[in-house]
Each structure stands twice: as C-alpha cells, then as structure tokens.
Amino acid sequence: MEKANKANETEKADIGKMWIADQGDGTYTNPILYTDYSDPDAIRVGEDFFLVASSFCNTPAVPVLHSRDLVNWKVINYCMERLPSRRYDKPVHGCGAWAPSIRFHDGVFYVFIPMPDEGILMCRTQDPWGKWSEPVYVRKVVGWIDPCPFWDDDGKAYMVTAFARSRIGFKSMLYLSPIRPDCTGVLDDGRFLYDGHATQPTIEGPKMYKRNGYYYIFAPAGGVKTGWQTVLRSRNIYGPYEERIVMRQGNTPVNGPHQGAWVDTPSGEDWFLHFQDVGNAGRVLHLQPMRWEDDWPVIGINDVDGCGEPALRYRKPDVGAVYPPDAPEDSDLFDGGKLGLQWQWNANYKEEWYALGKDGLTLKACSAPADAQLCDIPNLLLQKWPAPEFEITACLHLGELAEGDAAGMVSLGGCYTALAVQVREGRKILQQRTGNRGENDEARKDLETVEGEVLYLRMCVERETLVSFEVSADGDDFRPVGEAVAATPGRWVGVKAGLFAIHETEGSGGAVRARSFVYGKKC
C-alpha cells in the first residue's frame, strides 16, 4: 500500500506543467496554450481577462478561463453543467456547443453559445467564478453559428452571426439581428450584413466592436487550416463594409492564424488572441501584438500593406504588474472535494458516475452494450492534451471491479485506443481496445493476466501522434504492452486522454479507484 500511494504523497508543487509559454524574462512564446481551447473569444474587465472556448458534446460545457496578463491562464468555471437536450446524454461527436462569445455589459457577463442543430443560447452572471444562469434561447434556429452580441451607444443591442452550410445549405455570409438589450430574444428577423463569397470565402466567427465612429467586425476567412484574419469596417452598423486582411501565415509555421478576440490592457496596448489548428492537439491558443493605423488594425509583426504575420516570441503585455508563469491544471491527485476543472465527460454526465473521498476518485462501472465502441461511451472522463509530447501515469486500484467490468486509460480521438483491465470468468485480463470513430471496427486484444489489485498504467504520446502504453505493479519498473497507435483528431476537437469504467454484462457493475493521474515530460 505504501508504494501504491506514492503518487499521492508527491507534493503538488513538484508536479510540473507540460507547457509554459511565459519565459520568465519578460517574453512569451506562442502558442501560449498548447491545448484545444478552440474558437476563443475574450474580454477585459478592469484588470482581469476572461476567455471562453468551444466544447462540443463534452460537459461541463463552455470553459471559462481567467488571466491577469494574457499569457498565463487558468480554467475557473464552465457556463453550463450539461447541454440542454437529452440528445446529448450520449456522445454526439462534432455537435453541441460551438464557437461562443463573451461580453460584459452593465455589470453582467454574457456568453452566447451556438448549438447548430438547436439554436443560439445565452448564459449570464455577475460573478464568472460563481453560478452561471441556466441557458435561454436567444433564437431557436438551425444552422446559425458564431453569435456575438453588441450594444451600441444608444443602448440598442444586436447579434451578428454566421452560418453552417452543413445545416442550412450555405456559408460565407454574415447576418445582423436586433435583439433585446437583456439578450433574451430577437426583436425582428434582421438582415444579411456581408457576403464573403467573392473575396472572403468561409467567412465566419464574427466579433463586433466600435472605435472612433467605425463599426468593426473581426472575422476569420479562408478555412480553419488555410485561412487568414479579416476585418470589416463601416460607419453604419448595417454597412456597406470595407474589408482588409490584417493577418495571415506569411513566413511562419502558424497555419490558418485567425478567429479570436481583440482585447486591450489598462495601459492602452492592443492584443489579439486566436487559434491555430495543429491536428491532434486541436486548436491551440496564440497571442499577437496589435496596433492601429488609419483606423485599421494591424495584427502580428513584419506587416506589409497592413497585413502582419504571427509572432513566435514577443514581449509580454504591459499590465502594470508581473505574474508568475503558470498554466491550466493537468495532473490530478484526486484529493479535493470535487473534480478538477481540467476534466470533462464525453456527454451529459450524471453525479452517480463517480465519487471523491480520502481514497481518491471512484469511477462506477456504468452499463454499456458489450459491442459498443468505446468512443461512444458517455462516461469517459477526459481532458485535453496539454503539450505535443508527454506521458501520463495513473495509479488504479482494482479490488472493487466486478465480473463483466472493464476499466482503464483511454486516448480518445478519431482513431482511439485504450488499455483496460477486463474482469472475465473471475480473471483480470489486460486488454487493448483500438478503433475509429464511426467505423464500428473496434478491435480488442487480450495481452496478459493481471495478478495484483494495484496497477499503474502509463500512456506515452510521442511526436504529437504515437500513443503507446506501459504497465507497472509497483510504480517503479514499467514495461511496454500492446501496440503503438497513430492517433487522429476527433470531430472538430483534438485528442483527449482520460479514464473510464464500464460494465458489459448483465447484473450490477463494480468500480475502479484512481489515486493519481500525473503528467510527465518524457516517456
């Protein structure tokens, strides 16, 4: 038992973060988060910065991040505990909460959340660390995406949106709807605002601002991996709008640099947060310097004719103070009263799926069809990749597993793989499961028999692609098992890693107890 508890005896301060962008010398490197916080939007309120991102079918939904310097971020909350539809009681890959926006108006934080099959939702709060309101529909409609609210100087409110061709039959168009100032509904049908087919194909993700009498719409165009950042401006909110490309890849490795948020600092500097799609790790977060010339924004460095390219390293923003290097949580010793904010479930979750106590995290073995693909199981407990390469070591106690249970560690992507302990005919069998989402091709290969009641599983991720496993009975001597698998991204999301427990026969399932889930830098 002494060895089994060794990870929990490790001081949290000794567990390093996998990706730190803050260089400690007044500079930072991009990406600032090598983590799948896709479709980011951000605001400043006083000296605090807040950011939201997509979460698709995972819950809790729509993460809220906080920073004091735009470089070092922490997850502080989620806008929704669950998605407001029984449809999401099972994974619906690629659906759910798409690109949100966040705004602060008259003392209230608003987050607009598009669900492309259901409509535009809104959650609000006066305390982003506290309870967010239950979501209400701004508009129930199919195919409308990427909403952003805007309050004009006269108090009138609007919502700018884009469209998903997969749902509504067209894209590359932006739309403006007058809405109630409290964001609880639209006032009329609104009108089309901009057609990007000729020069800005696939324009989407619009964010509306006002400066020096101009209305601005910051919007990505050209596609996720190949596109650029466009800005539109007009003296009239309904247009017509001038257009300019203000950032593209240029001579950098940062493909498709776009979709994000303009924020300023209390000292008057301007910055732009955006994503880059890197494949298996998802859409990672970058921070770019920004300035204004002739009432046009210029984003990045090495600009030519008002169009910049991403900076790979730059000085940190001037926020009037120096904050220590940090990053969102990743490792977990399961010694708190509730799950860490790095965790999300594969679908709408139920409280009875897990318990936390002095002995760590207990995952109940929930019933699942014996032939179900693991990627379609709702009670997978998951978190985003925090770096391009890493290892994860989990300490599992197997004594409460029952006949028909399977529990272990999973790498979830388009191509997924897992290392499970399956209880079959009274024996604990170590088994690797590998398949591809939507292909109904899951292969299950028995590897060996597990003798003890404590097992350490280790997942190694190499070169952003290869996922392999090791096991140990004592946490010291690890040996490889199974086959290395080339991971692929999920539907609009990066690969996730996590734990699971399922029951695949008749009768009641048991449970598995996890004492640790700890990241390391080398395999």
C-alpha positions as CSV (number, residue, x, y, z in Angstrom):
1,M,0.0,0.0,0.0
2,E,2.9,2.3,0.7
3,K,4.1,2.1,-2.9
4,A,0.5,2.3,-4.2
5,N,0.1,5.7,-2.5
6,K,3.4,7.2,-3.6
7,A,1.9,9.5,-6.3
8,N,-0.5,10.9,-3.7
9,E,2.4,11.6,-1.3
10,T,4.1,13.7,-4.0
11,E,3.7,17.4,-3.3
12,K,1.6,19.1,-5.9
13,A,4.3,21.8,-6.3
14,D,6.7,19.1,-7.6
15,I,4.4,18.2,-10.4
16,G,5.4,20.3,-13.4
17,K,3.1,21.8,-16.1
18,M,3.6,20.4,-19.5
19,W,3.6,23.7,-21.4
20,I,4.7,27.1,-20.0
21,A,4.7,30.0,-22.5
22,D,6.0,32.6,-20.1
23,Q,9.8,32.6,-20.4
24,G,10.3,34.4,-17.1
25,D,12.4,37.1,-18.8
26,G,9.6,39.5,-19.8
27,T,8.8,37.5,-23.0
28,Y,6.5,34.7,-24.0
29,T,6.4,32.1,-26.8
30,N,3.5,31.1,-29.0
31,P,1.3,29.2,-28.6
32,I,0.6,30.5,-25.1
33,L,-1.6,27.3,-24.5
34,Y,-0.8,24.2,-26.4
35,T,-4.3,23.0,-25.6
36,D,-7.5,22.7,-27.6
37,Y,-9.3,25.9,-26.5
38,S,-10.8,26.3,-29.9
39,D,-12.7,29.3,-31.3
40,P,-11.6,31.6,-28.5
41,D,-13.2,34.8,-27.5
42,A,-12.0,37.1,-24.8
43,I,-12.7,40.4,-22.9
44,R,-11.1,42.6,-20.3
45,V,-13.0,43.7,-17.3
46,G,-10.9,46.0,-15.1
47,E,-7.5,44.3,-14.7
48,D,-9.0,40.8,-15.4
49,F,-9.1,39.0,-18.7
50,F,-11.7,36.3,-19.4
51,L,-11.8,33.8,-22.3
52,V,-14.4,31.2,-23.5
53,A,-14.0,28.4,-26.0
54,S,-15.9,25.7,-27.8
55,S,-16.6,22.4,-26.0
56,F,-18.9,20.5,-28.5
57,C,-20.6,17.5,-26.8
58,N,-18.3,17.4,-23.7
59,T,-19.6,18.5,-20.3
60,P,-19.4,20.6,-18.3
61,A,-19.7,22.8,-21.3
62,V,-18.0,26.0,-22.5
63,P,-14.9,26.6,-20.3
64,V,-14.3,30.0,-18.8
65,L,-10.6,30.9,-18.4
66,H,-9.0,33.8,-16.5
67,S,-5.7,35.7,-16.7
68,R,-4.2,38.8,-15.4
69,D,-1.5,39.2,-18.1
70,L,-3.0,37.5,-21.3
71,V,-0.2,34.9,-21.2
72,N,-0.8,32.8,-18.1
73,W,-4.3,31.3,-17.9
74,K,-6.4,29.2,-15.6
75,V,-9.8,27.5,-16.1
76,I,-12.1,28.9,-13.5
77,N,-15.5,27.7,-14.4
78,Y,-17.9,26.4,-17.1
79,C,-21.0,28.2,-18.4
80,M,-23.2,25.1,-18.4
81,E,-23.2,21.9,-16.3
82,R,-24.9,20.0,-19.1
83,L,-26.2,20.6,-22.6
84,P,-29.9,21.4,-22.6
85,S,-31.1,18.4,-24.6
86,R,-31.5,14.7,-23.9
87,R,-29.8,14.1,-27.3
88,Y,-26.5,14.8,-25.5
89,D,-27.0,12.1,-22.9
90,K,-24.9,10.1,-25.4
91,P,-21.9,11.5,-27.3
92,V,-22.8,13.4,-30.5
93,H,-19.4,14.0,-31.9
94,G,-18.9,17.4,-33.6
95,C,-22.2,18.7,-32.3
96,G,-23.2,20.6,-29.2
97,A,-21.5,23.9,-28.1
98,W,-19.7,25.6,-31.0
99,A,-17.8,28.9,-31.0
100,P,-19.1,31.1,-28.2
101,S,-18.6,34.8,-27.4
102,I,-18.3,36.6,-24.2
103,R,-19.2,40.2,-23.4
104,F,-19.6,42.4,-20.3
105,H,-22.4,45.0,-20.2
106,D,-23.9,47.0,-17.4
107,G,-22.3,44.8,-14.7
108,V,-23.3,41.5,-16.3
109,F,-21.2,38.9,-18.1
110,Y,-23.0,37.4,-21.1
111,V,-21.9,34.3,-23.1
112,F,-23.6,33.4,-26.4
113,I,-23.4,29.7,-27.3
114,P,-24.4,28.4,-30.7
115,M,-25.7,24.8,-30.9
116,P,-26.0,24.5,-34.7
117,D,-28.8,21.9,-34.5
118,E,-30.8,23.7,-31.8
119,G,-30.2,27.4,-31.8
120,I,-28.4,30.3,-30.1
121,L,-28.2,30.1,-26.3
122,M,-27.2,32.7,-23.7
123,C,-25.9,32.3,-20.2
124,R,-25.1,35.2,-17.9
125,T,-23.8,36.0,-14.4
126,Q,-22.4,38.8,-12.3
127,D,-19.6,36.6,-11.0
128,P,-17.7,34.5,-13.6
129,W,-16.3,32.3,-10.8
130,G,-19.8,31.6,-9.4
131,K,-23.0,30.2,-10.8
132,W,-24.0,31.0,-14.4
133,S,-27.7,31.2,-15.2
134,E,-29.5,28.4,-16.9
135,P,-29.2,28.8,-20.7
136,V,-32.1,30.6,-22.5
137,Y,-32.6,30.7,-26.3
138,V,-31.9,34.0,-28.0
139,R,-33.3,32.3,-31.1
140,K,-34.3,28.7,-31.8
141,V,-32.9,28.1,-35.3
142,V,-30.9,25.5,-37.2
143,G,-27.6,26.4,-38.9
144,W,-26.9,29.7,-37.3
145,I,-23.4,29.8,-35.7
146,D,-20.8,32.0,-34.1
147,P,-23.0,34.6,-32.5
148,C,-21.7,37.8,-30.9
149,P,-23.7,40.4,-29.0
150,F,-23.1,44.1,-29.4
151,W,-24.6,47.1,-27.6
152,D,-24.4,50.4,-29.4
153,D,-24.0,53.9,-27.9
154,D,-27.8,54.4,-28.0
155,G,-28.5,51.3,-25.9
156,K,-29.8,49.2,-28.8
157,A,-28.5,45.7,-28.9
158,Y,-27.6,43.4,-31.9
159,M,-26.3,40.0,-32.6
160,V,-24.0,39.2,-35.5
161,T,-23.9,35.6,-36.7
162,A,-22.5,33.3,-39.4
163,F,-23.9,30.1,-41.0
164,A,-23.0,26.4,-41.1
165,R,-23.5,25.1,-44.6
166,S,-23.8,21.5,-43.3
167,R,-27.1,22.5,-41.6
168,I,-28.5,25.4,-43.6
169,G,-27.1,24.8,-47.1
170,F,-24.9,27.9,-47.4
171,K,-22.0,29.7,-45.7
172,S,-19.7,32.7,-46.3
173,M,-22.4,35.1,-45.1
174,L,-22.8,37.3,-42.0
175,Y,-26.1,38.4,-40.5
176,L,-27.2,41.1,-38.1
177,S,-30.2,40.7,-35.8
178,P,-31.6,43.4,-33.4
179,I,-32.0,41.7,-30.0
180,R,-33.5,42.7,-26.6
181,P,-30.9,44.6,-24.5
182,D,-31.0,41.8,-21.9
183,C,-30.3,39.2,-24.7
184,T,-33.3,37.1,-24.1
185,G,-34.6,37.1,-27.7
186,V,-34.5,38.8,-31.1
187,L,-36.7,41.8,-31.9
188,D,-37.1,41.1,-35.6
189,D,-35.7,38.9,-38.4
190,G,-32.7,41.1,-39.1
191,R,-30.9,41.1,-42.4
192,F,-27.8,39.9,-44.2
193,L,-24.9,42.1,-43.5
194,Y,-22.0,40.9,-45.6
195,D,-21.4,38.4,-48.5
196,G,-17.9,37.0,-48.5
197,H,-18.1,34.6,-51.4
198,A,-16.1,36.7,-53.8
199,T,-13.1,37.7,-51.7
200,Q,-13.6,36.2,-48.1
201,P,-14.8,32.6,-48.6
202,T,-15.9,30.8,-45.5
203,I,-16.1,34.0,-43.5
204,E,-17.4,33.1,-40.1
205,G,-16.7,33.7,-36.3
206,P,-17.6,37.4,-36.4
207,K,-16.8,39.6,-33.4
208,M,-18.3,43.1,-33.4
209,Y,-16.7,46.2,-31.9
210,K,-16.9,50.0,-32.2
211,R,-14.0,52.5,-32.3
212,N,-13.6,56.1,-33.5
213,G,-17.1,56.1,-35.0
214,Y,-16.4,52.9,-37.0
215,Y,-18.2,49.6,-36.6
216,Y,-15.7,46.7,-36.9
217,I,-16.3,43.0,-37.5
218,F,-13.2,40.8,-36.9
219,A,-13.8,37.5,-38.7
220,P,-11.7,34.6,-39.9
221,A,-12.0,33.5,-43.6
222,G,-10.4,31.0,-45.9
223,G,-11.0,27.9,-43.8
224,V,-9.7,26.6,-40.5
225,K,-6.3,25.3,-41.5
226,T,-5.6,27.5,-44.6
227,G,-7.2,30.8,-43.7
228,W,-6.5,34.3,-42.5
229,Q,-7.8,37.1,-40.3
230,T,-10.2,39.6,-42.0
231,V,-11.5,42.8,-40.6
232,L,-14.6,44.7,-41.9
233,R,-15.4,48.3,-41.1
234,S,-18.2,50.7,-41.7
235,R,-19.7,54.0,-40.4
236,N,-23.1,52.3,-40.5
237,I,-23.8,49.2,-38.5
238,Y,-25.7,47.7,-41.5
239,G,-22.9,48.6,-43.9
240,P,-21.7,48.6,-46.6
241,Y,-18.4,47.3,-45.1
242,E,-14.9,47.8,-46.3
243,E,-12.6,44.8,-45.9
244,R,-9.0,44.2,-45.2
245,I,-6.9,41.1,-44.5
246,V,-4.9,42.0,-41.4
247,M,-3.0,38.8,-40.6
248,R,-2.0,35.7,-42.5
249,Q,0.5,32.9,-42.1
250,G,3.3,34.6,-44.0
251,N,6.7,33.1,-43.5
252,T,5.8,31.4,-40.2
253,P,4.8,27.8,-39.3
254,V,1.5,29.1,-37.9
255,N,-1.1,28.0,-40.4
256,G,-4.6,29.5,-40.5
257,P,-4.0,32.2,-37.9
258,H,-7.4,33.6,-37.2
259,Q,-10.7,33.5,-35.2
260,G,-10.3,35.2,-31.9
261,A,-10.6,38.4,-30.0
262,W,-9.3,42.0,-29.8
263,V,-8.5,43.0,-26.2
264,D,-6.7,46.0,-24.7
265,T,-4.8,46.4,-21.5
266,P,-5.3,49.1,-18.8
267,S,-2.2,50.8,-20.2
268,G,-3.7,51.1,-23.6
269,E,-2.0,48.4,-25.5
270,D,-3.9,46.3,-28.0
271,W,-3.6,42.5,-28.4
272,F,-5.3,39.7,-30.4
273,L,-6.0,36.2,-29.2
274,H,-6.5,33.5,-31.9
275,F,-6.2,29.8,-32.6
276,Q,-4.0,27.6,-34.8
277,D,-5.2,24.1,-35.8
278,V,-2.2,21.7,-35.2
279,G,-4.1,18.5,-35.7
280,N,-4.1,16.0,-32.8
281,A,-3.7,18.6,-30.1
282,G,-6.6,20.6,-31.6
283,R,-6.8,24.3,-31.9
284,V,-4.1,25.9,-29.7
285,L,-4.1,29.4,-28.4
286,H,-1.8,32.2,-29.7
287,L,-1.4,35.9,-28.6
288,Q,-0.4,38.6,-31.0
289,P,0.5,42.2,-30.7
290,M,-1.9,44.6,-32.4
291,R,-1.8,48.3,-33.3
292,W,-4.0,50.7,-35.2
293,E,-3.0,52.6,-38.4
294,D,-5.5,54.8,-40.2
295,D,-8.3,53.3,-38.2
296,W,-7.4,49.8,-39.4
297,P,-5.9,47.1,-37.0
298,V,-2.6,45.5,-37.9
299,I,-2.1,42.2,-36.2
300,G,1.3,40.4,-35.6
301,I,4.7,41.5,-36.9
302,N,6.6,42.0,-40.2
303,D,3.5,43.7,-41.7
304,V,3.2,44.5,-45.3
305,D,0.4,46.8,-46.5
306,G,-1.4,46.5,-43.2
307,C,-1.2,42.7,-43.1
308,G,1.0,41.1,-40.4
309,E,2.2,37.6,-39.6
310,P,2.2,35.7,-36.3
311,A,5.0,36.4,-33.8
312,L,6.6,33.3,-32.4
313,R,8.2,35.1,-29.4
314,Y,7.3,38.5,-28.1
315,R,7.4,40.7,-25.1
316,K,4.7,40.2,-22.6
317,P,1.8,42.7,-22.4
318,D,2.1,45.7,-20.2
319,V,-0.4,45.1,-17.4
320,G,1.3,47.1,-14.7
321,A,2.5,44.0,-12.8
322,V,4.4,40.8,-13.2
323,Y,2.7,37.5,-12.7
324,P,4.4,34.1,-12.3
325,P,4.5,31.6,-15.1
326,D,1.5,29.2,-14.9
327,A,-0.9,27.1,-17.0
328,P,-4.2,25.3,-16.6
329,E,-4.2,22.3,-14.4
330,D,-3.5,18.9,-15.9
331,S,-2.2,16.4,-13.3
332,D,-4.6,15.3,-10.6
333,L,-4.1,13.6,-7.3
334,F,-7.9,13.4,-6.7
335,D,-7.5,14.8,-3.2
336,G,-10.1,17.6,-3.4
337,G,-13.8,17.7,-2.7
338,K,-14.8,17.9,-6.4
339,L,-13.4,17.1,-9.8
340,G,-10.7,19.4,-11.1
341,L,-11.8,21.8,-13.8
342,Q,-9.4,20.1,-16.3
343,W,-11.9,17.3,-16.6
344,Q,-14.9,16.9,-18.9
345,W,-17.2,13.9,-19.6
346,N,-17.9,12.5,-23.1
347,A,-21.5,13.5,-22.9
348,N,-24.1,14.9,-20.4
349,Y,-22.9,13.4,-17.1
350,K,-24.6,12.0,-14.0
351,E,-23.4,12.6,-10.5
352,E,-23.7,8.9,-9.7
353,W,-20.9,8.1,-12.2
354,Y,-18.2,9.0,-9.7
355,A,-17.3,9.8,-6.1
356,L,-14.4,11.6,-4.5
357,G,-13.1,10.8,-1.0
358,K,-10.0,10.2,1.1
359,D,-9.1,7.2,-1.1
360,G,-9.2,9.2,-4.4
361,L,-11.6,9.1,-7.3
362,T,-14.0,6.2,-7.6
363,L,-15.4,5.6,-11.1
364,K,-18.5,3.4,-11.1
365,A,-18.7,0.8,-13.8
366,C,-21.7,2.0,-15.8
367,S,-23.7,-0.3,-18.0
368,A,-22.7,-0.4,-21.7
369,P,-23.5,-2.7,-24.6
370,A,-20.9,-5.4,-25.0
371,D,-20.4,-4.4,-28.6
372,A,-20.4,-0.6,-28.2
373,Q,-17.4,1.3,-29.4
374,L,-15.5,2.9,-26.6
375,C,-15.6,6.3,-28.3
376,D,-19.4,6.3,-27.9
377,I,-19.5,5.6,-24.2
378,P,-20.8,8.7,-22.3
379,N,-19.0,8.2,-19.0
380,L,-15.4,8.6,-20.3
381,L,-13.7,11.1,-18.0
382,L,-11.4,13.2,-20.3
383,Q,-9.1,16.1,-20.5
384,K,-7.4,17.9,-23.4
385,W,-3.8,17.3,-24.4
386,P,-1.6,19.9,-22.7
387,A,1.5,19.6,-24.9
388,P,2.8,18.0,-28.1
389,E,4.6,15.2,-26.2
390,F,4.1,13.9,-22.7
391,E,3.4,10.8,-20.6
392,I,0.6,10.2,-18.1
393,T,0.8,7.7,-15.2
394,A,-2.3,6.6,-13.4
395,C,-2.5,4.5,-10.3
396,L,-5.6,2.3,-10.3
397,H,-7.0,0.1,-7.5
398,L,-8.8,-2.9,-9.0
399,G,-10.2,-4.6,-5.9
400,E,-13.8,-3.3,-6.4
401,L,-14.1,-4.5,-10.1
402,A,-16.9,-7.0,-10.7
403,E,-17.4,-9.7,-13.3
404,G,-18.1,-8.0,-16.7
405,D,-16.3,-4.8,-15.8
406,A,-13.7,-3.1,-17.9
407,A,-11.7,-0.1,-16.6
408,G,-8.6,1.7,-17.6
409,M,-7.0,4.6,-19.5
410,V,-8.1,5.9,-22.9
411,S,-6.8,8.1,-25.7
412,L,-9.9,9.4,-27.5
413,G,-9.7,10.8,-31.0
414,G,-10.9,9.9,-34.5
415,C,-8.6,6.9,-34.1
416,Y,-8.7,5.9,-30.4
417,T,-7.0,3.4,-28.2
418,A,-7.3,2.3,-24.6
419,L,-5.7,0.0,-22.1
420,A,-8.3,-1.8,-20.0
421,V,-8.5,-4.3,-17.2
422,Q,-11.4,-6.6,-18.1
423,V,-12.8,-9.0,-15.5
424,R,-13.8,-12.2,-17.3
425,E,-14.5,-15.6,-15.6
426,G,-13.0,-14.3,-12.4
427,R,-9.7,-13.3,-14.0
428,K,-8.4,-9.8,-14.6
429,I,-7.3,-9.5,-18.3
430,L,-5.2,-6.6,-19.6
431,Q,-6.7,-5.7,-22.9
432,Q,-6.0,-3.1,-25.6
433,R,-9.0,-1.7,-27.5
434,T,-8.5,0.3,-30.7
435,G,-10.9,1.6,-33.3
436,N,-12.0,4.5,-35.4
437,R,-15.0,6.7,-34.6
438,G,-18.0,5.9,-36.8
439,E,-16.4,2.8,-38.4
440,N,-17.7,0.1,-36.0
441,D,-14.3,-1.5,-36.2
442,E,-13.1,-1.7,-32.6
443,A,-10.5,-4.4,-32.1
444,R,-10.0,-6.0,-28.7
445,K,-6.7,-7.8,-28.0
446,D,-6.0,-9.6,-24.8
447,L,-2.4,-9.0,-23.6
448,E,-1.9,-10.7,-20.3
449,T,-3.4,-11.6,-16.9
450,V,-3.2,-9.0,-14.0
451,E,-2.4,-10.6,-10.7
452,G,-2.5,-7.8,-8.1
453,E,-5.1,-5.3,-7.1
454,V,-3.0,-2.2,-7.8
455,L,-1.8,-1.4,-11.3
456,Y,0.0,1.6,-12.7
457,L,-0.9,2.4,-16.3
458,R,1.2,4.8,-18.4
459,M,0.3,6.4,-21.7
460,C,3.1,7.9,-23.8
461,V,2.4,10.4,-26.5
462,E,5.3,11.0,-29.0
463,R,5.7,13.4,-31.8
464,E,2.1,14.6,-31.5
465,T,1.0,11.3,-33.0
466,L,2.1,7.9,-31.5
467,V,0.2,6.7,-28.4
468,S,1.6,3.7,-26.6
469,F,1.2,2.1,-23.1
470,E,3.3,0.8,-20.3
471,V,2.4,-1.0,-17.1
472,S,3.9,-1.5,-13.6
473,A,2.9,-3.3,-10.5
474,D,4.9,-1.1,-8.2
475,G,5.1,2.3,-9.9
476,D,8.8,2.0,-10.4
477,D,9.5,-0.7,-13.1
478,F,7.4,0.0,-16.2
479,R,7.4,-2.2,-19.3
480,P,5.7,-1.7,-22.6
481,V,2.5,-3.5,-23.5
482,G,0.3,-3.6,-26.6
483,E,0.8,-1.8,-29.8
484,A,1.6,1.9,-30.5
485,V,-1.3,3.6,-32.3
486,A,-1.2,6.6,-34.6
487,A,-3.8,9.0,-33.1
488,T,-6.0,11.2,-35.3
489,P,-8.1,14.2,-34.2
490,G,-11.8,13.9,-33.3
491,R,-14.6,15.7,-34.9
492,W,-13.6,19.4,-34.6
493,V,-11.7,18.5,-31.5
494,G,-8.2,17.4,-30.5
495,V,-7.3,14.1,-29.0
496,K,-8.2,13.7,-25.3
497,A,-6.8,11.4,-22.6
498,G,-8.6,10.0,-19.6
499,L,-10.1,7.2,-17.5
500,F,-13.2,5.0,-17.7
501,A,-15.1,2.2,-16.1
502,I,-17.9,0.3,-17.8
503,H,-19.9,-2.9,-17.2
504,E,-20.6,-5.1,-20.2
505,T,-22.7,-8.0,-18.9
506,E,-26.0,-8.5,-17.1
507,G,-26.1,-7.6,-13.4
508,S,-24.5,-4.8,-11.5
509,G,-21.1,-3.4,-12.1
510,G,-18.4,-2.6,-9.6
511,A,-15.9,0.3,-9.6
512,V,-12.3,1.3,-10.1
513,R,-10.5,3.6,-7.8
514,A,-7.9,6.1,-9.2
515,R,-5.3,7.5,-6.8
516,S,-3.5,9.7,-9.4
517,F,-3.3,10.9,-13.0
518,V,0.1,12.6,-13.3
519,Y,1.7,14.1,-16.4
520,G,5.4,13.9,-17.1
521,K,7.6,15.2,-19.8
522,K,9.4,12.1,-21.1
523,C,8.4,8.5,-21.9
